[in-house]
Amino acid sequence: MSDMMKVSSNPHIRSKVSTSKIMLCVCLALLPATAFGVWNFGIYALLQVVVTVATCVATEAVYEVLMKKKVTISDLSAVVTGLLLALNLPPKAPIWIGIIGGVFAILIVKMAFGGLGQNFMNPALAARCFLLISFPAIMTNFDCDTYTGATPLALLKNGENVNVTNMIIGNTGGTIGETSMIAIVIGACILLLIGVIDLKVPGTYIVTFVIFIGIFGGHGFNPYYIAAQLAGGGLMLGAFFMATDYVTRPVTKYGQIVYGILLGILTGIFRVFGASAEGVSYAIIIGNLLVPIITDLTMPKAFGKGGERV
């Protein structure tokens, strides 16, 4: 009996890629957007980023110490949450906005539900939506030393012309990390090349959104209009860095495709028919809430229980 196979619980597949390595890769991929945001909006933007990240890390550490749990800040997930939240803040928002958002993201959305892997929605986006609801005047004020007035998406929604080239480069108003489409795509390419993410979610998200905008946007498939919609707001940042969150996206292949299609439709509805010119944050949050249903509906059946031989 000494040669009997040992029985253990799943998962049985092990990977050498740790959570901390994945989170480090995400941090590095966000550096182009972060650096451009600081260059575009000034040193205050850097201060906002540092304080928000520090708040998230400190909140997680203090909570785990008080609850007598293992301190897990070395996995860098709190750093990623703080960085994403900071990049979703207006460049001149008060510092306390980042602090409140960071505490909410970690304490309420992440740790209250069991920590990393247990949160039911993206902590950074949940915090942004919380701040939008609680402090709408601050969170929708993108005036700064360089740019004043409405954002390009707001101008576009009002039927005014925008400079698409400036939007792609990032020479526009907006949140700290969403303005430069080029910087975001560079970071996304890094994640794609090293295999941290794939194109199932962001690809279906963007394609579905383009189709929706082309049909219902009132401009047809005008390349100028579509390019402005893609470059404006947080669409690219959301598609590549938040919709792809391992914890809050479906685990099944077809589920991820359905999820991306859902996000594209919701974002299109919010932008075309909603009062706001944006909609990415709310689209992803709603998508997160529907992930359990999507996963259940797209989970393949085991062979022998109605499933087919592959």
N, C-alpha and C positions, 0 to 999 in steps of 0.2 A: 504493500500500500504506500510505500515511500515515494513512489513515482506518480502518485495521483496529482492531477492538475489542481492548482489552487483556484478557488472561486472568489472573486472580488466584485464589488459593486462598480457600476460605470462611473465615469467614462473610462474606456480601455485604451483610448488613443492619447498618447502624450506628445506634447510639443516642447521643443527647447526654447520657443519664443515666450518670454515671460510678459506679464502685464506691464511691468516697469519699462521693458524694452519697447513695447508697442506705444505706451504713453510718451516715451522719450521721442520716438519717431514722429508722433503727432505734434509734439512741442516744436521740434525742428522744422516740420513742414509748415507750422504757423509763423515761423520767424519772418519770412518775406512779407506777409501781410502786416505783422506787428511792426517791423522796421519801417515799412512804407507809411503806416499810420502815424508813427512818431515823427517821421520826416515831414509828413503832410500837415500835421496838426500841432507839432511842437512838443516841448519837454513835458508839458502838463499831461499829455496823453501817456507818456512813459510812466509818470507818477501814478496815474490811474491804473495802469496795467500792473505795476509793482504792488500797489496797495491791495488791489482786488485779488491777485494771486496769493499774496501773503495772508489775507483774511481767510481765504478758502483753506489753505494749509493749516493755519493756526486753529481754525474752527474744528477741523477734523481731528487734529492732535489733542486739543483740549477735551473734546467730547469723549474720545477713546480713553484718555487718562481718567476722566471722571467716572466713566462707566466701567473702568478696570478691564478694558479690552486691549488687545494687541494694537499698538500704534502702527498704522499702515500708510503713513504719508510717503514712505519710500517708494510706493508703487506709482507715484506721480499722477495719479488720477485727479487728485485735488488741484494740482498745478494746471492740468489741462482744463478742468472746469473753470478755474479762475481766469485763465488766459482767454478762453472762449467767451466768458461773460464780459470781460474787459473789452474785447474786440467788438462786442455788441452794444457798448455804451457810447452816448454822444461824447465828443472830444472835450467839451467844457462842462460836463456834468459834475456836480459837487463830489468830492472824494467820498463823502458818507454814503452816496448812492452805491458805489462799488462795495463798500463795507456791508451795507444792509443786504445787497444782492448776494454777496459771497456767503454770508451767514445763512440766508434762506436756502441757497442752492445746496450747501453741504448739510446743514442741520435738519432742515425740513424735508427736502426732496431725496437726499442720499442716505444720511445716517438713520433717520427715523424709520426708514423702511429696510434697514439691515446692512447698509453700506454698499460698497461696490458690487455690482451684479444683481442687486435687489431693487434698485430704483426703477419705478415704472415709467418715468419720463426723463428726458435729458435734463440734468440739473441746471446747466447754464441757461438753456432756453426757458425752463420753468421760472428761473429767477428773473430773466428779462421780461417775461410776460407779467410776472408779479409786480415788477417795477413799473411797467407800462400802465398797469391798472391802478397802482397806488400813487404814482407820480407822473401822470401823463404830460403835464406841461414841461417837466424837466426832460423826460425821455424822448420827447418829440421836438426838442429845441436843438437844432444842429448848427446854430450860429456860432462862429468862432472868429479868431483874428483874421483868418484867410478867406472864409466863405460866410456869406450871410444869405438869408432868404430861404425859400423852399428848396428841398432836395430835387434832383433831376426827375425822380419818379413822380413826385408831387406835381412838378411842372408838366410832365408828360400826361398825367391823368387829367390835368386841366386843359389839355389840348395845345400846350405851348411847345416850342421847339427846344431841343436839348443838344448839347455837343457830345455825340457818342464817343468820339475819340478821347475826350477828356474823361468820360465815364470809364472807358476801358483801361486807361492809364491810371486813373484814380484822382485826377485833379478836380474833385468835386466835394461837396459837403456830404455828410453821412456819419455813420458810427466809425469808431477808430479803425476797425479792421475790415469793413465791407466795401470800401470805395474802389480799391484797385483790383480789377478783374485779373490783370496780369499776375500780380503777386499771389493771389489766391490760387490761380491755375498752376503756377510754379509749385506751390506747396502741395496741391492735389497730385501733380505728376510725380512728386517724390513718394507720396504714399502709394500710388499705383505701381510705380516701378519696383518698390521693395515689397509689394504684396500685402501691405497692411489693409488696404481696401481694394475693391474691384468696382466695375462700372455698373453692376446690376441696379443698385439703388440710385446713384446720382445720374446714370445714363437714362434710365426710364423716367426719372423725375424731370430732367431737363427736356427730353423729347416730348413727353406728355404736356408739359407746360407750354412749349412752343406751339404744339398743335392746338391746344386750347386757346391760346392768345391769338393765333392765326384765325381761328373760327369765330371767336366771340369778342375779340379786342376792338373791332371796328375799323381796323386798318388792313385786314387781310394778312397775307404772309409778306408784308413789307419788310425787307431785310433791315432797314434803318430802325423801324419800330421794334422789331424782335431783338435786335442787338442791344438796343437801349433797355429793354425789359430784362434781358439776361445780365447786363452789366450793372444795372441799378439795384440798389437795396442789398439785402443779404442772401439773395438766391444762390449764388455760387458758393459762398461761405457755408450756408446751410446745407446745400446739396452734398458737398464733399466732406465737410468736417462734423456736421451734427446729425444729418439723416443717416450717416453710416455708422453711428455709434453702435458698437457690438451689443450692448445691453438692451437698448430700446428699439432695435430693428428686428424683424422676423428672422428666425434661424433657418427657415427653409428657402431653397432657391426660388421657387415660384412665389413664395410669400414676399420675398424681397422685391420681385418685379411688380407684384400687386401693390405693395407698399409705395414704391416709387411712382407708380401711376396715380395712386390716391393723392400723394403729396403734390404732384403736378396739377391735378384737377383742383384741389383745395386752394393752392396758391393762386391759380388762375381765377377762381371764384372770388377770392378776397381782393385781388388786385383790380379785376374788371367791374365787379358788382358791389364791392364793399366800399365803405366810407374812406378807408385808409388806402394809401398807394402801395403799402407793403403787404404782408400776409405770410411770410415765410415762417416766422416763429410760431404763429398759431396753427399753421398747417402741419408743422412737424409735431407739435404737442398733441394735436388731435390724432395724428397718425400713430404716435406713441401709445395713446389710449386704446387704439384699435388693434395693436399688434397681437395681443393674445387671440383675438378672433381670427385674424389673418393667418396666424400660425396654425391654429386648429384646422382651418379650412384647407390649408395647403400641405398639411403633414402627410407624407406618403404612408400608405398602409404596408404593414409587414407582409412579406411573402408567406402565403399560407393562410392569411387572414383577409383575403380580398385584394391583396396587392398583386402586381404582375411581376414576373421575372424580368429583370433588367438585362 
